Amino acid sequence: MSPTVHPGPALGPLARQLRVRGAVACLVPEGYGAPELSGRLHALVPEAQLLLDPPPAELRRAVSAGALLLISLSPDRAAELPAGAVVLTAADLRLRPGRGAAQRAAVQATLGWPEGVALILAAGPDAAVRRIQALLGGELAGVADALLPLVHQESWTAAQGLTHSPGLPATWWTLVRRHLPLIPDGDAVQVPWIVSAALAQRSALVDARSFQSNTVRAADEAIQSGDLRRAERVLRLAGQHEGASDVLAGHCLNLSAAGRRDEVVQLVDAVPAHQRSLRLSLSRLGALAWSKDHARQERAERELYALYEQGTRHPLLTYLLAYAESRAGRYDRSRALCEEGLRITPTGREGLLVLRHYEFVLNRARDFTAQQAACEQLLTLATWEGSLEFTAHAHTGLGTCLEDQGHPDEAMLQYNRALGYLQRLELHLPTIELHNNYAQMLADRGRHAEALHQLTLAGARLVHLDEQAQRRWQAWLTGSRAIILHQGGQHGEALATLQDAVQRFDEVRLVDQATVYRLLLAERLALDGQHGAARSESLRAEGDSQGQGNDDAQLAFTAGVLAYARGDFDPADAAFAAASGSGLPGWDVVRSAAYRAAIALRIRGQLDIQALEDTLSAFGVDAPLITDARQLDPLLSALRSTPLAERIERLLDQSVWQGNVALQVDVAGSLSVRHVGDAVRFPLSRSAELLVYLSLMGPSSRHGLIADLWDGDPSVRAADLLKKAVRGLRDTLRPLMPPGEDPVPYRGARYALNPLLRVRIHGATRSAFPRAVAEFAAVQHVADEFLSGVFSSWVLESRPTVHAALRRSLSAGDAGSVAARLSQVIDSF
C-alpha cells in the first residue's frame, strides 16, 4: 500500500481513487467542526467513517485493515499516522474559504518534521523508498542483511530475524522499530509496502539470483495455499507486474464465481491503471456487467463492446460478450462469439468458461451433436486443468444433452457423476439446481417417486444459501413438487402445493413463474369442481401474461381443461385445437390429444385413437394419461377394448409413484422377500433380517444394530459381521434401484432404508412397531410365529407384542379374509 500526500484542492477526482487505497486521514487544526467535515467527506466518499481523536493503536489498526476513515486530528499528532495512510489537508475539503492557505501551511509544517513516519508520508512513495534505502545503508547498516530474507513476508517477529542471522546485536529489533514505519500487531509488526519495496530493491542488488528464486518459491507457495493476493504482492515487489496482474486476475475470476463481484471491483481499483493486465481489466468489467445496478451494467457492457470493436481479442472478452448476448436473447450472436473465443485456443479458467457457455447456447439451438462434442471438450480441458467444478459442469451438460435426445438412462449416469463432484466440493447452488432439473426429467418419464426424492435432497441444501436465495429456491422447489404431484394425478396434494407455489412466486416477484403455476392451479380447481375460482385464476394469469414465449398456447390449453370440466365440449375442443399448434410441453401435448379423443367419444360416440396413439409414441411414455385419469375415465375405459388395452391396464394398475422399488416381505413364519413376484435371495440371512429390522424399527446407529442383532457383543467380530450384513443387503438391492442410488444410506451416524424402497409387510401389524417405515398388508395367513427361526434379541422381545396385536386384530373383526385356521395358529403361540 503506497502512502500518498494530496495537498491540492481536487478532492472530487481523488475521492473516487480512495475506495480501497487505505485510510483517509484528514488533519484538522483545532477549532474545526467534525460534523461539517464528516458530512463533506461522506458526500464524496460514502464509505468514510468518522473517528474523533483516535488513540495511536486504534489508528494503526484501522489503517492496516485498509479502512477508509475520516480522522479529526490536531496537527501535532501527524507523526502518529502509520505508513499506508493517504493524508489530506483541510484545504482539500474547501472548508471555510479564506483560511485554507493558513491551514495548509500549518499542516505542511507539521509534516516537515525531520524524524519518523510523517517525513516518509510527506515525501511520497518513491522518495519514501529512497529514504528507507538510505536508512538500510546508514543507521540500519548493521542489521540490514538480516532483514533481506524477510522481504516477501507481510509481518515480522524478532525471532524470525534471529533465525537467519543469530549474531545480531541485542539492540537490533529496537533499531528496526525506531527507524522503519512498521505497524505494531501483537508480538509482531506489519510491514508496509514501501518497506518491502526498499528491501526488494536492495536484495536484488546484493544477490539477484537468490532474490529471483526466492520470489518464484514464495509466489508458488502463496498460489498453492490459495493466497493469490499475497502471490500478486510478491511478484509485484520483484518487478513482475504482468505476472502479478495475471495472478490477481485468476483470483478475481474465483471471486466472481463465488458471487463476490463487489470485491473484484474493489481489488482491481486498488491496482494502478498502468499496472493492470488486460485480463485484470476484463475481470473488473465482467464483475460490473453482472451488477444489479443496471446503469453500471450497461456502462460495463459498452466498454466491453468498445474493446472488441477496437480489435481486442481475448477468451475472457468473448465469453463476457457472449454471455451478454445470451442474456439479451441473441443466441446466434452468442454462439458466434463463443466460436471466436475457442479459435484463440483458450486455456485455464477462461477457456473453461467459454466452453461451458458454448455448450449452453448449443443446447438452446438444439444442436445436440455439437453440444455433446463441446461437453466432451470441456471435460477434457477440465481434467487437464484439474478443475473438479468444471468436470461437474461437463457431466451436467452431457446429461442435459442426452436427456434432450431421449436417452434418460444415460442422462441419469451423467447427472449422478456431476452430483458426486458438486457435493464433494460443497457447491450448494449448482447442486440444488441439478437436483431440481433431475427431478423434472424423472417426472417427465413418469418416475414420480424418484423425482420427489431428488427435490427432498435439494431442499436439504437450502440452509446453505442466503435468505433471499433461500426464498427464491424454495419457490422453485415447491413449484417443481406441485408439477410432479399434478402430473401424477395426486389431486388433493397437487391442489394445495400449487396454491403454495403461486403464493411463494408472488412473494419473490417472479411474475412469469407465478403465471405458469397459476394456470396449473386453475386446471386443478376446475378438476375439483371449483369453476368460479378456476376462472378467476385463469383471468389473473392472462392479465399477468406478457404475450411472450409459450403463453398463448398454455392459456388456450388451460381454457380447454376448464371448458371440459364444465361440460362445454365444443369450446373445449376448439381451445385444445388452438393450443396444439406449438409451444406446449410434451406432457400437455399428450393430454391435449387425450382430451380431444374423449370429446369425440362424448359428442360423436367415435373412438378414434390414431392421433392419441401417435402422440403417445412420439412422447415415449404413457404417463401423461394419469394426470387427468378421473376426468378421462370414459375414454380410458373405452381404450381397454382397443390395441392400447394392455398399455392402459399396465399404466392404471401401477402406483402413480412409479420408480419405487416394491418389496413384499413375509414375517409370518420363515422370512421371505419377493420383488415383482420373484424371490429375492440374500447371501447372508442377517442381511435379510437387517432389511426387516430397518423397515419395522426405523433408522438405527451401529451401536443399536449390534445391540439388537448381535446382543450387544462388544467385540470387533460383531462390528465386522454388521459390515458384511450391510454390504450383503446393498449388493442384493442395488440392481433393483435406479442408477447411483444407495439402498442403505448411512447419514447422521445412522443406517436407514432408501426412501425409494417400498417395503410391504405380511404377517404383522403397525401397532406393534410404532416407528415402522414399512407398509402393512391385511393378514392373509399366519403359518407360524413371527420370524420363526430368528433368535436375535429384538425378535424375541417383539414376538409377544406382534402376537398380541394379531389377536386384537382378529377379535375386532379386522382380519378380513383371514383363513379359518388363523385363530388356531395364533392360539398355539
N, C-alpha and C positions, 0 to 999 in steps of 0.2 A: 504494500500500500504506500504510495508516494505521498509525502507531506507537501502541501502547497499553500502558499500565501496569496490571497487575492486582495490587494489594496485598492483596486479600482472600483468604480460605481456600478459596473454592469452585472448586477445580481441576477436579472431575469434569465439570460442565457446560462449563467453559472449554475443557477438552481437546478436546471434540467440535467446538469452533468454530475450532480452530487448525490444521486439516488443511492448508490452503493459504494461511493468512493471513500467513505469514512465518516468521521464526525464533523459537524459544522460547529466551530467554536466562535461565537460572537463575543468579542472582547468589548465590554461596555463600561465606560467610565462611570463612576458613582454619580447618582442623580438621574440616570436614565430609567425610564419606566419599563419594567419587564413585560407587563401585559401588552403594551404597544409594540414592543419588539416581537413578542410571540405572535401576535396577530399578523404582523407584516410578513414574517417568515413563513407562517402557516399558509398564507395566501399563495406563496410562491413554491413552497416545498411542503406538501400536505403531510409527509411522514415526520416532520420535525416535532421534537418534544422539547418542553421547557424544563431546564434543570437549574434551579436557583442556588447559587453559591455551593456547588458540589464539593465534597471532600476530595482530596487528591486521588485516593484509591478508587472512589466511585467514578471519577473522571477517566482514569486509566482503563478501568474495566469497560466502560461504555465505548471508548474509542477502539479498544482492541476487539470488541464484538462487532465493530462496523456499524454502530448505531448512528443515526442522523439526528444530531442534537442541537438545541439552541441553548447556549450556556451563558448566563449572566455573570460575568466576572469583573473584578476590578483589574486594572492594567498590571498591578504589582503581582498578580498571580499568573501571569502569562508563562512563567518558567515551569509551571506545573503541567502544562499541556504536553502530552506524550507525542512521540513521532507517529505520523499517520493521520493527525488531525488536519483539517482544512480550516484555515484561520481567515475570518472576515472581520474587517474593522466596522465600526458602527456606521461609517460613511457609506459602506456598501449598501446599507439599507435605506439610505437617503432620508434619515430621520432628522427632523428639526433643521431645515435648511439654514445655512449661515454659520453653523457650528461644526460642520463636517471636517473642515481643514484642521481645526484645533484638535478635534478628537483623533483624527488620523495621525497627526504629529505625535500626540501623546502615546498612542499605541505603538507606532513605529519606533519611538524612543525606547519603549519597554522591550520590543523585540530585538533591539540592537544590543541588549545586554550581552557582554562578551563571554559568558560561560553557559554551558548546558543546552538543553533542548531548544530553548527559544531561538538561539543563534542558528541552529540547524534548520528550524522551521522557516526562519526569515530568509535563509539563503536559497531555498528552492531545492528540488530533488538532485539535480546534477551537482550543484555546489555542495549539497549535504553529503553526497557520496565522496566527493573530493576531500571534504573536511574529515570524514571518518578515516579515509585512507591516510591522511596526514597524521591522525592520531595513532593509527596502527604502526606507522613508521617513526613516531616520536614517543609520546608519553606511554603508549602501549606496546612499544617495540619488543619488550621482553616477554610478552605473553601472546603476541600476535600469532605465532606459529601454532600455538595450542588451540587457537580458535578456528584455524583453517579446516580441520576435519569436520567441524560442526556447520559448515556453510549451508548444507541442504536441510538443516533441522530448524523448525519454526519455534522451538523453545529449547532453552539450555538449563542445565543444572551445574553446580560446581563440580560434582563428581564426574560428569562427562569430560570436562577438560582435563582433569587429573588422570583419567583413563588413558588419554592419548599422550599426555606429557606429565609424567609423575614428578619431574624435577622442578615444577613451577614454584615460584616464591610463595610464601604464606599469604602475602597480601594481594595476590593476583586477581582474585574474584572481586575484592573491593575496588581495585583499579578499573576493572571492566565495567562494573556497575556505575562507577563515578563518571566515567568519560563517555560511555555509549548510551544512547537513548533507548534503553531496554525497559520493558513494561513488567513490573513485578506481578507474579502469578503464583501465589503459594510459595513452595520451596524452589520454584523455577522462575525463569524470566521469559517473556515472549520477545521474539526478535523481529523488529520492523523490517520492511523490505529494503530500506536504504542501507541498513547494516549488512544484510545478506548480500546485497549487490556489491558493496565495497569489499567484502570478504571474497566474493566470487571473482572479482577482477584481480585481487591480489593472488588468489590461489592459481588462477590461470597463468599468471606471470611466473610464479615460483615453480610450478610443476604442471605444465599444460596437459601432459599425457594422463597423469593421475586424476587431474580435475575432470577431464572428459570421461574417463572410465567410471569415476565415482558418480558423475552426473547420470550416465546411462543406467548404472545399477540402481541409484536412488529413484529414478523415474520408473524403471521396470518394477521395483518393489511397490511403489505407490500405485501403479496401474493394476498389479496383481491383487493388491488389497482392496481395490475399488476406490481409492482416494485419488480420483482424477484431478481434483483441484490442486492437490499437492504436487502431482506429477507435472501439471502445467507450470506451477511456480518454479520447480526445479529446472525445467527446460528453459524457461524464460531467463532465469539467472545465468544460464550458460550461453545466452545469446541465440538460442534456437527458437526464435519467435514463431516460425511457421509450424514446427513440430509441436510447440506448446499450444498454439491456437487449435491445431487439429485434435490434440488430446482433449482440450476443453470442449471442442465440438462434439466429440464422442460422448462426453459427459452430458452435454445438453440434449443429445438425442435420447439418452436414457431417462433424463428428467422429463422430457416431453412424453415418452412412452408411459411414464408413471402419472401423467396428467399434471405435472408441476411446472406448467409453462410460464407462470409469472417469475419463477426462479430463473428460468432460462433467460428471460429478458433482462433481469437484474444482473445476472452473471456476465452476460455479453456486454452490457452497457458499462460494466466496470473495467473492461479492457479498452485501452485507447484505440481509436478507429484505425490508426495506421498499423496496429499490431494484430488486427483481425484477419484471419484467412477467409476465403470465400465460403468454406464450409461453416465457419463460425457465424458469419453474417447471415447465411441462409438459415441456420438453426434459429437465430433470433426472429427472422421474418416468418419462419414456419410457426413458431410459438405464437406470434401475433396474429397469424392467419387463422388460428384456432380460437382466438379470443371471443368471449361472449359479447364484447363491445363491437358492434357492427361497424362503427366508424374506423376503429383500429384495424379490424379485419379487412375492410375494403382498402385502406391505405397500404397494408402489407401486401395484399394481392396485386395492387397496382405496381408496387416496387418490384415484385417478382416478375410480372409481365414485362416491365421495363428492362430488367436484366436480360430476360430471354430475347427481347427484340433487339437488344444491343449486341447479340451474338454470343452471350454467355451460355455455355453448355456444361451441365453438371448433373449427375444422377439425382442428387437431392433436390435440385431446382425442378427437374422434370417431374419428380414424384409430387412435389408440393403443387405444381400447376395441374397435374393430372387429378389430384385429389380435389382441387378447387373446381375443375371442370365436372367431375362426377357429382359434386355437391350441387352444382347448377343443373344437373340432369343431362349434360352433354357428354354422353358415354363414348361416342365415336371419337371425339376430340381427346378425351381422356386416354383412350386406348392408343391413339397415335403418339401421344406424349410418352406413355409407358414404353412403347416400342422404340422411341428415340432414345430414352434413357438406357434401355437394355443394349443398344448399339454401342454405348460408351464402355461396355464391359464392366459393369459395376461390381464392386466387392464390398465387404463389410456390411454394416447395418443399412447404409443407403441402398445397396443392391438388394438386400432382403426386403426393404420397404417397397421398392419399385416392383419386384416380382410378386409380392403379396397383393398389391393393388391391381397389378396386371391380371392376375387370376380372377380377382373380383369383377373387373369390368368384362372379362371374357365370359364369366357366368351370366352377367346381365345381358350380354349379346347372345347367350345360349350357344356359344361356340365351344362345345364341351371337349372336342378333340384338342383344341388349342389350350383350353383351361387345364386339362389333365397334364399336358406337356409342361405348362408353366408351373403347376404344382410340383411335378417331379423335379423340375429345375430348382425350384425353391427348396425342396427337401435336400437336394444335393448340396446347394450352397450353404444351407443352414447346418448341415452335418460338417461341412468343411470349416465353417466359422465357429463351430461348437456352440451354436445357439439353440438351446432346448425350446425356448419360447417360439422361435420361428419354425422349428421342427414340428411343434404342436400345430401352428397355423397351417403348415403344409398338409398335415394329415386332415385337418378340418376342411381345407379346400378340396382335397381329394374326396372326402366323404360327401361334401355338397355336390361335387361333380357327378359322382356315382349315383347319388340319390336322384338327382335330376334326370339321369339317364335310365332310371328304373331298375337299379341294382341295389336294393335296400340291404341285403346281407353283406355285400362288400362295403357299403357305406358304413354299416354298423361297426365293422372291424376298424375302419379308419377313425371313426368318432371315438371308439374306446381307446385307441392308441393316443389320440390327441388329449383325451381326458386324463390319461395317465401322466402325461408330461405337464399339463396345466395344474393338476392337483399337486404334483411334486414341487412345482415352482410356486405354489400358492398364489396363482394369478386368478383371483376370485371372479372378477368381472367377466373375462372371456370364458371361464368355466361355467358360470351361470348362464351366459348366452348360449353356449354349446348345449348344455343340458336342456334348455328351453327348445332349441331348434331340433335336437334329437327327439324330444317328446313329440313335437309336431310331425316328424317323419313317421314315428311309430304309430301315432294316432291315424295318420293317413293310410297306413297299412292295416288298420283295424285292430292294432295291438294296444288296446287301451290301458291294460294293467301296467305294462312296461312304461307306457307314456307317462302315466301318473307317478310312477316310481321315479322317473327322471326329474319331474317337477319337484318332488319331495327333496331329492338331492340338491337341486338348485336352490330351493328355499332355505336349506340349512346353511347356505353360504351368505345369505343376505346380511347377517350380523357384521360381516367384514367391510361393508360399504358405508359411506357416509349417509346421513339421514335423508338427504334429497334423493340420492341414488337408490336407497332402500325403498322409498315410496314409489319411485318410477318402476323399479323392477318388481315390486310386489304387485303393482297393477298389471304388468306384463304377464307374470306367472299366474295371477288369478284369471286373467283373460284366457291364457292357454288352457288352464284347468277347465274353464267354462266350455271352451270349444270341444275338449275331449269328452266331457260329460254330455254335451249336446249331440256330438256325433254318435256317441254310444247309446243314445236314446234314454239316458238316465234323467227322466223328465224333471222330477222334483228337485234333485240336486243341481241340475243344469239351470233351472229357473232361478234358484237362489244365488248361485255362483255368478250368473250373468248380471243380476242386479248389483251384486258386489263389485264386479269388474267395471260396469258402467260408472258407478259412483267413484271408484278409485281413479279411473282415467279422467273423469271430470275434475277431481281434486288436483291432479298434477297437470291439468290443462293440455292434455293430449287429445285435441278435439277430433282429429281424423280417426284415432283408435276408438274413442268413445262412440263415434258414429257407427263403426263396424259392429261393435258389441251391442249397440242399441238396436240394430236391425236383427241380430240374433235373438235378443231379448223379445222383440216384437213377435218373432216367429214362435217362441216358447209360450208367450202369453196367449197367442191365438190357439195353439195346440191345447192350452189349458182352459179354453173357452172364455177367456177374458178379452173379448173382441174390442171393447172400448179402450182398454189400456193398451192393447196391441196397436190400435190405430194411432193413439197418442204418441207412442214411442216411435212409430214409423214416420209420422209427420215431423217429429223433432229431429230425427236422423236426416230426413230430406232437407230440412231447413239448415242443418249444420253442414250438409254436404257442399263441397266446393265445385261439384261437377267435374272432378278430375278422376283419372285412372279408371277404376272399375266401378265407380259409384253408381252409374246409371244401370248397369247390368244387375248389381246387387240389390238396388232399390226395386227394380222390376221383379226380381226373383222373390224377394220378401213380400211384395204386394201379391204375388201369385199364391204364396203359402197362406196369407191372411184371407184371401178371397176363397180359397179351397176350404179353409176351416169354417167359414161362414156358410158354405154350401153354394157359393156363387161360382159355378164351374166354368161357365163360358168366359167371364172376365179373368178367372184364374188361368185358363188355357192361353188366353191372349197375352197375359203377363209373362207366363213361362216362355212363350214363343219369342217375346221381345227380349227376354234375358238370355236366351240360348245362343245368340249370335256370337258373342265373345266376352271375355272379361271375367267370367265366373271361375272360381277354383274348381278343380276336377271333381271334388266331393259333391258340390252343388250341381254340377253338370249332370251327374248320375241321378241326384234327387229330382232334378227338373224332368228328366226323361221318365222317371218312375211316376211322378205326379201326372204327366201328360198321358201316360198309359192308363193310369187309374181314372182320369177324367173321361177318356174314350170308352172305358168299360162302363162307367156310370151313365154317361149320356147316350151312347150309341149301342151299348151292350157288346162292343167289339173288344176282343183281346188280341191286340197287335203288339207282339213283344219284340219285333225285329229291331226297332230303334233302341229299345231298352237293352237288348242283348248286345248290340254293337257298342253302346256306351259303356256297359259293364266290362266288356272285353278290352276296350281302349283304356279304361281306368286301371284295370288289373286286379281288382278285388271287389267283392260283392258287399263289403261292409257298409257303404252309404245307405243301403236299404234299411239298416237298423234304425237310423235317425228318426224316421217318421213311421215306424212299424205300426203304431197304434192307428194313425190316420190312414195308412195304406193297407189295412188288414184285408179289405175285399180283394184288392189286387194280389196280395201275397197268397191269399187262399186260392185264387184262380190260377196262380202260377204253379201250384202243386200238380196241376194236370197238364203241364207243358214240359218241353225238354229241359226247362230250368228247374224242374221239381227237386232233383237231388241237391242242387246247389242251395235252393231256398230252405230245404229241410235242414241241411247241414248248418246253414247260417243261423236259423232261428233256434235250433236245438243247442247251439253253443251258448255259453255265457257271453254276454256282451263284453265282459272283461277279458277278451281274448289276449293271450300272451301269458296268462297264469299257467303254472305247471301244477296240474291236479294230481294229487296222490291220495289213494284210498288205503287207509290203514285199519286193519282189524286187530283189536286188542282183546277180543273175547276168546280166550284160548291162546294158542300159539300165535306169536306175532307174524303178520304177513303184510306186505306192502305191494300195491299194484299201481301201475300208471297206464291209462288208456286200456285197461283190461289185462295187461301183461304183468307178470310178477316182476318185481324189482329185486335183484339179487345183490346182497352186500357181502364184501369179502370177510367182514367180521360181524358177529352177532351184536357186538357192542355198538357198532355204527348204526344199525337199525334201532337199537334201544335208545341211542342218543337222539335220533330223529323223533321218536315218540316223546322222549323227555322234554326236548325243547318245544315241541308242539303243545304239550299239556302243562308244562311248568313255566314256560316263558324263557327269556334270555337269562343266562347264568354265567358266573365267573368260573375260572379254572378251579378255584378252591371249592366252589359249590358243587361242580360236577364231580370232582374227586370225592367229596364228602358223600354224595348221593349214589354214585355209580360204583365207587371203589371203597365204600365205608370209611372215607377219611384217611386212607392209607397215606402216611406222610413220606413214603419212600420215593426215590427217583423213578422207580419202576412204575408207580401209578401215574406219574406225570407223562412218562413215555407211552403208556397204554392209552392215555387220553389223546395224545397227539396222533397215535395210529388210528384211533376211532374217528377223530375229526377228519383225518386225511381220507379214510375209507368212505365216510359219508360224502365228502366233497367229490371224490373221484367218481362215485356212483351217480350222483345227481347232476354233476356238471354237464354231461352230454344232453340232459333234458332241458337245461337252462338256455336263455339267449346268450349269444357270444359275449364274453367278457364279464358275465355275472358270477359272483361267488355264492354258492348255495348256503354257506355258513360263514357270513362275515364276522370278523372279530373287531368290534368297535366299543370304545369306552370300557375296555378291560372286561368285556362280556361277549360270549358266543350267542348268536341268535340265528334263526332261520331267515333266509332272504324273503322279503315280503311278497315276492312273485310266486312263492310256493303256497299252494292252497292244499292244506292237509285236512282230509275229511276222516274223522274217527268213527269207527263202528265198534259198538260193544262198551261204551262208556257214556257218561253224561257230563255236561258242562258244570253242573253244580258241584261235582267232585273236584274240579280244578278251576278255582276262581280266576287264576292268572292265565288260563289257556289261551293260545292264539290260534287254535285249530277250530274247524267247524265240526259239528256233531250230527251224525245221521240218526234217523229213527232206528231203534234197535230191531233188527230182523231176526236175529237168532243169538243165543248165548250157548256156545258149545262147551265152554269150560270157564274156569276162573280168569280174572283179569291178568293178562300176560303170563299165562301158565308157562312154567319152566324158567322164568326170570326171577332171580333171588336177590337183586340189589335192594339196598335198604329203602329207597324211595318207593319201590314197587310193593314191598312187604308192608310199608306204612300206609300205602294208598289203597290196598285191596279192600279192607273193611269199609272204607268210605265209598268206594266205587260200588261195592255190592249193596250197601245200604241205599245208595242213590237209585240203583236199578230196582230194588224192592219198592221204593216210594213211587217210582215212575209206573210200575206195574199196578200197584194198589190204587193209584189215582186215575187209572184208566187211560194213561197217556202212551201205552205201549204200541198202539196202532195195530199192525198186523203181526204182532209177536206170536211166535209159534206156541201151541198149547203146552209144549213141554218146557217152556221158559220157566214157569214157576217151579217145576221140579228141579231144574238145574240150579236155580237161584237158591232154593231151599237146601240144596246139598252143599252149599258153600259153608 
